Amino acid sequence: MNTILVASNRGPVSFTVSEDGSLCMRRGGGGLVSGLSEVAKELDMLWVCAALSDGDRGAVRLAPGGRIDQAGYDTGALRMLDIPPATFHRAYNAVANSTLWFVHHLLYDTANTPHFDARFRREWESYQSYNAAFAVALAEEAAHGAQVLVQDYHLSLTPAMLRVDRPDLRIAHFSHTPWAPPEYFALLPDDVAVELLEGVLGADHAGFLTTRWAGAFMDCCEAVLGAGVDRAGHTVSHAGRTTRIGVHPLGVDGEALWARAGEPDVESHMAALRDQVGDRKLIVRIDRTELSKNIVRGLAAYREFLAAHPEWHGRVVHLAFAYPSRHDLPEYREYTAAVQRCAKEIEDEYATEDWDPLILNVNDDYPRSLAAYRLADVFLVNPIRDGMNLVAKEGPILSPAGALVLSREAGAAVELGPDALVINPYDVSATAEALHRGLVMPEEERRRRGARLAAAAAALPPHLWFAEQLAALGWSPDQVR
């Protein structure tokens, strides 16, 4: 039985089926996985996640009770849940990513969407089943009085479900996204909105990345549930229980990031990129092609910058790494296509025989991304809404003299705003001018700002972020090293 458990949709590893039918294991993707993987190495912690692919399901079938670590793989304590593919698809794509993500990031074109009809009700039942599967697994694996940390919007119902079967457990839920304000949260069907809020309130501790997102959650509890909200005391009381609200702004492990960025594969990519761009200045962005990341407006801003500042023609290159995301959803396929169309327009208008103003790459390559970080003169991070955004924190650590152009709607702006060039992400012209300001910023000022940005970015690295939440459940931070 386990005394510390973490539950998340995506796990620390994933499996693919090779041509000979064998399973190949690789590190899982995503910021949440990166942060928690480092912590898991230091704790006797069981990670419970979903099988996301045919390879994952194949690994589960070979593992007793889904315990991947007991099937000969070096994963740390790990249990994967083989949820029926149709149930998973409806829960993950239709509800988590097409509904909850859109609500929390304010992404709906409300003149046309959403439609909460009979089809949605079937999808919602799958989301309930998906959450229930996690609750059952956690209840089976947890020792008496264990600490259970449930992660993100995929598992908003799990805390309350787990509380029913295991009232002895200390449960936390953490939201890695923003939280919608009440007037937008109210787009959801009334009973769904209630169930989501009561699901999170099944936890003893509900954590958020910024005070703004925590405040929005408390506002929703008050408006939708009529809950008792003590903002000064950071608690929400409802249905005879009180949940403490915490703010934990996840940061970056600077030493680990630098160690990885100094590996030979990164150095090789640095050399290749430098050969490609010469001694030109570099504007860098690294994102998934996620609707909330605002890549199209970022490219439009670069185009307007080139139009307004012809003195930079031939002297600057924009490295835009936009890695595909959620291509099961038509909105995301179209958005990736829009990014590529915008990039081609810039190339057609400005490229010359000896100058390529934009390098767009849509193939995920972590070492190449680290190389781009190290070479950047300006970072562009302009989401229309983001829970935190770790790119904004990783960049200043790896490029101490890089200027940061940062959206005020990113959670990271709370900590990094004083030393970044903060922009309204909808204002393309202001973003274009901020790119220029970043490029002409004096070296001494860049380094002063960069040092403060790097310090703020590393203020709460993953192990301390995790320790704070364990401490909120009664665990001693001294036990997390």
C-alpha positions as a printed Julia matrix, in Angstrom:
481×3 Matrix{Float64}:
   0.0    0.0     0.0
   1.19   3.51   -0.83
   1.3    6.6     1.38
   1.75   9.17   -1.43
  -0.2    8.85   -4.67
  -0.49  11.1    -7.72
  -3.22  10.81  -10.34
  -3.09  12.42  -13.78
  -4.36  11.72  -17.26
  -0.87  11.48  -18.76
   1.83   9.44  -17.05
   5.62   9.63  -16.82
   6.15   7.21  -19.71
   4.4    6.11  -22.88
   4.72   3.01  -25.05
   4.76   2.47  -28.79
   4.57  -0.8   -30.72
   7.66  -1.37  -32.89
   7.63  -3.15  -36.26
   8.52  -6.46  -34.66
   5.62  -6.15  -32.22
   7.73  -5.34  -29.16
   6.98  -2.39  -26.9
   9.27   0.64  -26.76
   9.1    2.94  -23.74
   9.83   6.65  -23.82
   9.46   9.64  -21.51
   5.97  11.15  -21.39
   5.37  14.64  -22.75
   3.91  17.82  -21.28
   4.85  20.31  -18.59
   2.99  18.48  -15.83
   4.82  15.23  -16.55
   8.18  16.99  -16.67
   7.64  18.62  -13.3
   6.28  15.58  -11.49
   8.77  13.12  -13.0
  11.62  14.82  -11.17
   9.72  14.7    -7.89
   8.76  11.05   -8.34
  12.42  10.07   -8.43
  12.88  11.36   -4.89
   9.76   9.9    -3.28
   8.27   6.48   -2.73
   5.26   7.59   -4.73
   2.7    5.69   -6.82
   1.64   7.4   -10.03
  -1.78   6.45  -11.45
  -2.45   7.46  -15.06
  -4.48   6.44  -18.1
  -3.29   4.27  -20.97
  -3.38   6.69  -23.89
  -2.36   4.55  -26.85
  -2.39   1.0   -28.21
   1.17   0.68  -26.95
   0.15   1.76  -23.46
  -2.76  -0.71  -23.48
  -0.41  -3.46  -24.59
   1.88  -2.69  -21.66
  -1.07  -2.76  -19.24
  -2.14  -6.19  -20.45
   1.33  -7.52  -19.68
   1.43  -5.94  -16.21
  -0.23  -7.49  -13.14
  -3.11  -5.22  -12.15
  -1.8   -2.55  -14.5
   1.34  -2.08  -12.36
   3.85  -1.26  -15.09
   6.74  -1.24  -12.61
   6.01  -4.88  -11.76
   6.34  -5.94  -15.41
  10.08  -5.27  -15.59
  10.04  -1.6   -16.64
  12.1    1.06  -14.87
   9.27   3.56  -14.34
   9.04   3.99  -10.6
   5.79   2.85   -9.01
   3.25   3.24  -11.8
  -0.26   1.97  -12.45
  -1.89   2.52  -15.84
  -5.65   2.28  -16.29
  -6.91   0.61  -19.46
 -10.12   2.59  -19.8
 -12.26   1.46  -22.79
 -11.13   3.5   -25.82
 -14.61   4.85  -26.61
 -15.09   5.98  -23.02
 -11.65   7.55  -22.96
 -12.23   9.35  -26.27
 -15.5   10.89  -25.09
 -14.11  11.84  -21.68
 -10.79  13.21  -22.94
 -11.58  14.75  -26.31
 -15.26  15.65  -26.05
 -15.44  16.82  -22.42
 -11.96  17.59  -21.06
 -10.45  19.12  -24.19
 -13.48  20.31  -26.16
 -15.53  21.58  -23.22
 -13.61  22.18  -19.97
 -10.47  23.46  -21.69
 -12.59  25.81  -23.83
 -14.5   27.09  -20.79
 -11.44  27.74  -18.63
  -9.52  29.4   -21.5
 -12.56  31.42  -22.71
 -12.21  29.99  -26.22
 -15.8   29.56  -27.37
 -17.27  31.43  -30.32
 -20.43  31.86  -28.26
 -22.59  32.85  -31.22
 -22.2   29.28  -32.46
 -20.87  27.09  -29.65
 -21.25  25.3   -27.3
 -24.2   22.95  -27.91
 -25.1   20.98  -24.79
 -27.49  18.41  -26.25
 -28.23  14.69  -25.89
 -24.86  13.83  -27.4
 -23.08  15.88  -24.76
 -24.97  14.02  -22.04
 -23.53  10.71  -23.32
 -20.1   12.29  -23.35
 -20.56  13.58  -19.81
 -21.45  10.06  -18.64
 -18.11   8.9   -20.07
 -16.3   11.69  -18.2
 -17.98  10.5   -15.0
 -16.94   6.9   -15.71
 -13.38   7.97  -16.47
 -13.12   9.85  -13.18
 -14.71   6.93  -11.32
 -12.06   4.56  -12.7
  -9.34   6.73  -11.16
 -11.2    6.93   -7.85
 -11.47   3.14   -7.69
  -7.78   2.61   -8.49
  -6.65   5.18   -5.92
  -8.91   3.65   -3.27
  -7.39   0.23   -3.99
  -3.78   1.39   -3.84
  -3.78   3.9    -0.97
  -2.69   3.02    2.54
  -4.83   4.23    5.43
  -4.48   7.99    5.82
  -2.42   8.34    2.62
  -1.94  11.64    0.79
  -3.47  11.67   -2.71
  -2.74  14.48   -5.16
  -5.17  14.59   -8.1
  -4.04  16.62  -11.09
  -5.94  18.91  -13.41
  -9.23  19.41  -15.2
  -9.38  15.87  -16.58
 -10.01  14.62  -13.03
 -12.22  17.3   -11.52
 -14.75  14.76  -10.21
 -12.26  12.29   -8.72
 -11.74  13.92   -5.3
 -15.44  13.74   -4.34
 -15.78  10.21   -5.72
 -12.71   9.05   -3.8
 -13.93  10.76   -0.64
 -17.07   8.54   -0.63
 -15.1    5.27   -0.52
 -12.05   6.45    1.43
 -12.9    9.21    3.92
  -9.63   8.43    5.73
  -7.5    9.83    2.9
  -6.03  13.31    2.7
  -6.86  14.52   -0.81
  -5.6   17.48   -2.83
  -6.65  18.63   -6.28
  -4.49  20.91   -8.41
  -5.66  22.92  -11.45
  -2.92  23.56  -14.0
  -5.25  25.65  -16.15
  -6.89  28.99  -15.48
 -10.32  28.87  -13.87
 -13.21  30.55  -15.65
 -15.01  33.49  -14.02
 -18.62  32.8   -12.96
 -20.26  34.46  -15.95
 -18.3   32.22  -18.35
 -18.44  29.11  -16.17
 -22.22  29.54  -16.37
 -22.1   28.45  -20.02
 -22.01  24.89  -18.66
 -25.3   23.1   -17.93
 -26.28  23.95  -14.38
 -25.98  20.4   -13.03
 -22.59  19.91  -14.71
 -21.28  23.15  -13.2
 -22.43  22.01   -9.75
 -20.89  18.56  -10.15
 -17.52  19.98  -11.25
 -17.3   22.37   -8.31
 -18.43  19.76   -5.8
 -15.96  17.33   -7.32
 -13.01  19.61   -6.58
 -14.45  20.47   -3.16
 -14.24  16.78   -2.31
 -10.56  17.53   -1.73
  -9.13  18.83    1.54
  -6.95  21.23   -0.42
  -7.58  22.78   -3.86
  -4.49  24.29   -5.46
  -4.09  26.84   -8.25
  -1.18  28.45  -10.07
  -2.12  32.07   -9.3
  -4.28  34.05   -6.91
  -6.38  35.12   -9.92
  -7.38  31.54  -10.8
  -8.0   30.65   -7.15
 -10.21  33.72   -6.8
 -12.23  32.76   -9.89
 -12.82  29.29   -8.43
 -14.03  30.75   -5.14
 -16.27  33.18   -7.04
 -17.83  30.23   -8.91
 -18.38  28.32   -5.67
 -20.17  31.31   -4.22
 -22.24  32.08   -7.32
 -23.16  28.54   -8.37
 -23.27  26.62   -5.09
 -24.03  29.38   -2.63
 -20.98  28.12   -0.74
 -19.46  29.96    2.19
 -16.29  31.62    0.93
 -13.7   33.08    3.3
 -11.31  34.89    0.99
  -9.1   36.13    3.8
  -8.88  32.66    5.28
  -8.63  30.95    1.86
 -11.41  28.43    2.47
 -14.65  27.3     0.85
 -17.32  25.64    3.0
 -20.07  23.61    1.39
 -22.26  20.61    2.29
 -20.7   20.24    5.72
 -17.08  20.24    4.56
 -14.4   22.91    4.3
 -11.75  22.93    1.56
  -8.63  25.03    1.92
  -7.57  26.98   -1.18
  -3.87  27.27   -1.98
  -1.75  29.1    -4.56
   1.39  27.3    -5.76
   3.09  28.92   -8.79
   4.99  26.03  -10.36
   8.53  26.98  -11.37
  11.52  25.41  -13.1
  14.46  23.4   -11.75
  17.15  25.64  -13.17
  20.09  23.34  -12.42
  18.42  20.32  -14.03
  17.4   22.39  -17.05
  20.93  23.67  -17.56
  22.37  20.19  -17.16
  20.09  18.87  -19.91
  20.72  21.9   -22.11
  24.47  21.22  -21.96
  24.21  17.71  -23.42
  25.89  16.94  -26.77
  22.61  16.63  -28.71
  21.67  20.18  -27.68
  25.11  21.5   -28.58
  24.77  19.84  -31.99
  21.41  21.53  -32.59
  22.89  24.87  -31.52
  25.61  24.53  -34.12
  23.09  23.59  -36.81
  20.81  26.52  -35.97
  23.7   28.95  -35.91
  24.85  27.7   -39.32
  21.3   28.23  -40.57
  20.79  31.77  -39.27
  24.34  33.13  -39.12
  24.92  36.07  -36.77
  21.38  37.41  -37.1
  19.28  38.24  -34.04
  16.82  35.55  -33.02
  13.2   35.89  -31.92
  12.11  32.52  -30.49
   8.75  31.0   -29.63
   8.16  27.39  -28.55
   4.56  26.21  -28.24
   2.08  23.51  -29.0
  -0.36  24.47  -31.77
  -2.94  25.02  -29.08
  -5.72  27.57  -29.67
  -4.92  29.43  -26.46
  -1.24  29.91  -27.37
  -2.1   32.63  -29.9
   0.5   31.63  -32.48
  -1.31  33.19  -35.44
  -1.42  36.63  -33.82
   2.23  36.2   -32.87
   3.16  35.57  -36.5
   1.0   38.51  -37.57
   2.89  40.68  -35.09
   6.23  39.56  -36.54
   4.93  40.4   -40.02
   3.86  43.86  -38.86
   7.24  44.32  -37.17
   8.99  43.59  -40.48
   6.71  46.06  -42.27
   7.29  48.82  -39.7
  11.05  48.27  -39.33
  12.7   47.6   -42.69
  16.07  48.25  -41.03
  15.78  44.73  -39.58
  15.39  43.02  -42.93
  18.19  40.52  -43.3
  19.25  41.01  -39.67
  16.68  39.0   -37.73
  15.14  35.53  -37.9
  12.04  34.26  -36.11
  12.37  30.66  -34.93
   8.8   29.47  -34.4
   8.54  25.94  -33.09
   4.84  25.03  -33.11
   4.36  21.41  -32.23
   1.1   19.67  -33.22
  -1.45  19.2   -30.47
  -4.82  17.42  -30.2
  -5.16  16.62  -33.87
  -8.13  14.4   -33.03
 -10.1   17.67  -32.84
 -10.98  19.51  -36.09
 -10.46  22.94  -34.51
  -6.84  22.06  -33.82
  -6.17  20.68  -37.3
  -7.49  23.9   -38.8
  -5.46  26.02  -36.38
  -2.25  24.22  -37.35
  -3.12  24.86  -40.99
  -3.71  28.55  -40.21
  -0.27  28.77  -38.58
   1.32  27.27  -41.67
  -0.59  29.6   -44.0
   0.48  32.66  -42.03
   4.11  31.5   -42.05
   4.03  31.02  -45.82
   2.64  34.53  -46.31
   5.59  35.97  -44.38
   8.03  33.91  -46.41
   6.42  34.93  -49.71
   6.47  38.61  -48.79
   9.91  39.0   -47.22
  12.26  36.11  -47.98
  15.26  36.78  -50.21
  17.91  34.55  -51.71
  20.18  35.0   -48.69
  17.64  35.63  -45.9
  14.94  33.37  -44.54
  13.0   35.62  -42.11
  11.04  32.78  -40.51
  11.86  29.19  -39.64
   8.68  27.31  -38.71
   9.05  23.78  -37.43
   6.11  21.57  -36.49
   8.09  18.44  -35.55
   8.52  18.07  -31.79
  12.2   17.98  -30.85
  13.07  18.75  -27.22
  16.88  19.06  -27.67
  16.35  21.48  -30.57
  13.98  23.52  -28.41
  16.63  23.76  -25.69
  19.14  24.87  -28.31
  16.76  27.61  -29.45
  16.31  28.78  -25.87
  20.06  29.18  -25.47
  20.41  31.21  -28.69
  17.41  33.51  -28.25
  17.7   37.29  -28.13
  13.93  37.76  -27.66
  11.3   35.29  -26.44
   7.72  35.68  -27.58
   5.14  34.19  -25.18
   1.73  35.66  -26.04
  -1.09  33.28  -24.99
  -4.59  34.65  -24.85
  -4.97  32.79  -21.52
  -2.64  30.38  -19.77
  -2.55  28.8   -16.32
   1.19  29.45  -15.97
   3.33  28.87  -19.11
   6.66  27.24  -18.3
   8.23  28.36  -21.61
   8.21  31.88  -20.18
  10.21  30.56  -17.23
  12.56  28.18  -19.04
  13.65  30.78  -21.58
  15.16  33.33  -19.19
  17.04  30.59  -17.34
  18.77  29.33  -20.51
  19.29  32.75  -22.12
  20.19  35.18  -19.32
  20.41  38.12  -21.74
  17.21  37.34  -23.62
  14.33  39.84  -23.52
  10.9   38.38  -22.72
   7.76  39.61  -24.5
   5.0   38.21  -22.31
   1.21  38.21  -22.42
  -0.48  39.74  -19.41
  -2.96  36.83  -19.6
  -0.32  34.2   -18.81
  -0.18  33.12  -15.18
   3.59  33.65  -15.33
   3.02  37.39  -15.75
   2.29  37.68  -12.03
   5.89  36.73  -11.21
   7.74  37.79  -14.37
   5.8   40.89  -15.39
   8.02  43.47  -13.68
  11.02  42.49  -15.84
   9.24  41.38  -19.02
   7.79  43.45  -21.85
   4.14  42.83  -21.01
   1.59  42.95  -23.82
  -2.12  42.62  -24.47
  -2.19  39.37  -26.49
  -4.98  40.64  -28.75
  -3.03  43.79  -29.72
  -0.95  42.75  -32.72
   0.56  46.22  -33.23
   1.65  46.5   -29.59
   3.18  43.03  -29.8
   5.09  44.03  -32.93
   6.47  47.09  -31.17
   7.44  45.01  -28.12
   9.47  42.72  -30.39
  11.35  45.79  -31.6
  11.89  47.05  -28.06
  13.26  43.64  -27.1
  15.73  43.66  -29.98
  17.07  47.16  -29.3
  17.19  46.83  -25.5
  20.69  47.68  -24.22
  22.81  44.71  -23.19
  23.21  45.87  -19.59
  19.46  46.25  -19.15
  18.87  42.82  -20.72
  21.17  41.19  -18.22
  19.69  43.0   -15.23
  16.19  42.01  -16.23
  17.32  38.52  -17.2
  18.86  37.84  -13.81
  15.65  38.8   -12.03
  13.54  36.79  -14.49
  15.66  33.69  -13.96
  15.49  34.03  -10.16
  11.69  34.37  -10.24
  11.35  31.46  -12.67
  13.25  29.11  -10.36
  11.68  30.3    -7.11
   9.38  27.29   -6.69
  10.88  24.32   -8.59
   8.82  21.13   -8.89
  10.04  19.46   -5.69
   9.2   22.52   -3.58
   5.9   23.04   -5.42
   4.99  19.43   -4.63
   6.23  19.74   -1.05
   3.96  22.74   -0.43
   0.93  20.7    -1.39
   1.99  17.71    0.69
   2.51  20.09    3.61
  -1.03  21.38    3.12
  -2.19  17.78    3.67
  -0.16  17.45    6.87
   3.07  16.07    5.41
   6.41  17.52    6.47
   8.29  19.31    3.66
  11.52  17.98    5.21
  10.57  14.6     3.8
  10.78  15.89    0.23
  14.33  16.48   -0.96
